[in-house]
Amino acid sequence: MVIKKPNLFVVGAMKAGTTSLYYLLKQHPQIYMSPVKEPHFFSKDILLSSYDPTPHESLKSDIKKVNYEWYLSLFKDVKDHKIIGECSNSYLYYYKICSKKIKEFNPEAKILIILRNPIDRAFSNYVYFKLLKRESLKSFEDAIKAEMHRKNENWWWSFLYVDIGFYYKQVKAYLDLFGYSRVKVILFDDLKSNYEKTIENIFDFLEVEKDVSLKLYTYNPSGIPKNKFIYTYFESLFINKNFLKTLIKKLMPISMEEKVRGLYWKFAYNAMKKLLQKPMLSPDTKSYLINIYKEDILKLQELIQRDLSFWLR
């Protein structure tokens, strides 16, 4: 029996459009994406050793089951697909370990990286975690102040809102190991402003058919509830653990479960967007973060040959 290994790794930053990109790639007939969106196979040990303040630590419980056999089983339904992929955004932040492990696992793999303005990304990450009740600090500014302590205490990586956004070394590690021909960097802004051209460029990179009709959806919206009572009621029915989600997980095979779950979350996310409003980032905080990120952004734009000056405005 031929072991089917992934040859595409989407390692883009959290809250930068990785989920939308994952579901978009899944629609292409020549591309097979892992039915579990984020296996975190190459970052498992790091994640399990970190501290997650979430009461039920649900993410950790999922990651505990990850092993080599389980990981390969995610690709057992691959047929004649040209691209076999998975998407774990922890691979970018933990670039020192994950880039080398992926290279050893499949030296011929392609790497797809999606980046977002690090300031917008950090704030969106914080707001999203507040919405999920994973973040206890009342303001983004308080979270920034707490970040050094969190890093020293080995907190779960996605609570390090600012640190995640220093992309230069992260991207450079993958480019150095795999080369420019096997690494594609796209921007969250590209997906928003020029979706068709961006997708065409991705398909060129993956060497798959371009004349395919695909739909781009927004997932994991962040924001604050317009009406707390209505949102809490909606959340209790469709977001938190409930009978329907439990039934789907218990009765359906993993491939079918993922399809049904995808439709379920598509409905939930579309409804969520109507119930949420976007908070504003303080101008002073934005200026502070621009100064922090400026050097890294300038080095990154030279590395990937993209004008990123609009990130500094």
DAKA-V386541 format. One record per residue. OMEGA is omega in whole degrees, 0 to 359 (none if undefined). Layout:
# DAKA-V386541
omega=(OMEGA/OMEGA)
This chain:
# DAKA-V386541
omega=(181/178/181/181/175/175/175/177/175/188/187/184/176/181/178/178/182/181/177/180/178/182/176/179/180/183/184/183/180/183/175/177/179/179/171/188/184/180/182/184/185/178/186/185/179/183/181/180/182/184/177/183/179/186/184/180/184/180/180/181/176/185/180/183/184/171/186/182/179/182/180/180/178/185/182/181/177/178/180/180/180/181/177/189/171/187/178/187/175/182/180/181/179/186/184/181/188/181/180/180/179/179/179/181/179/183/182/183/173/183/179/183/175/184/177/173/188/179/177/181/181/181/178/178/180/181/179/180/174/180/180/184/176/181/183/182/190/182/177/180/177/179/178/180/183/191/180/177/181/181/179/180/175/177/173/192/185/171/180/192/183/185/179/188/175/192/191/182/180/181/182/180/180/178/180/183/187/181/183/182/183/179/178/178/175/181/173/180/180/180/182/188/184/186/185/181/180/179/178/179/178/181/173/180/182/180/176/180/181/183/183/181/181/179/179/179/176/180/176/180/176/181/176/184/174/178/186/182/181/182/180/179/178/181/181/181/192/185/180/182/178/186/184/180/179/180/179/184/185/190/187/172/188/181/179/180/182/179/180/179/178/178/180/183/177/177/184/182/178/178/180/182/181/182/185/171/184/174/181/176/179/178/180/179/178/179/179/182/176/179/179/187/191/183/181/180/180/177/180/183/175/181/185/177/175/176/181/183/180/175/185/181/none)
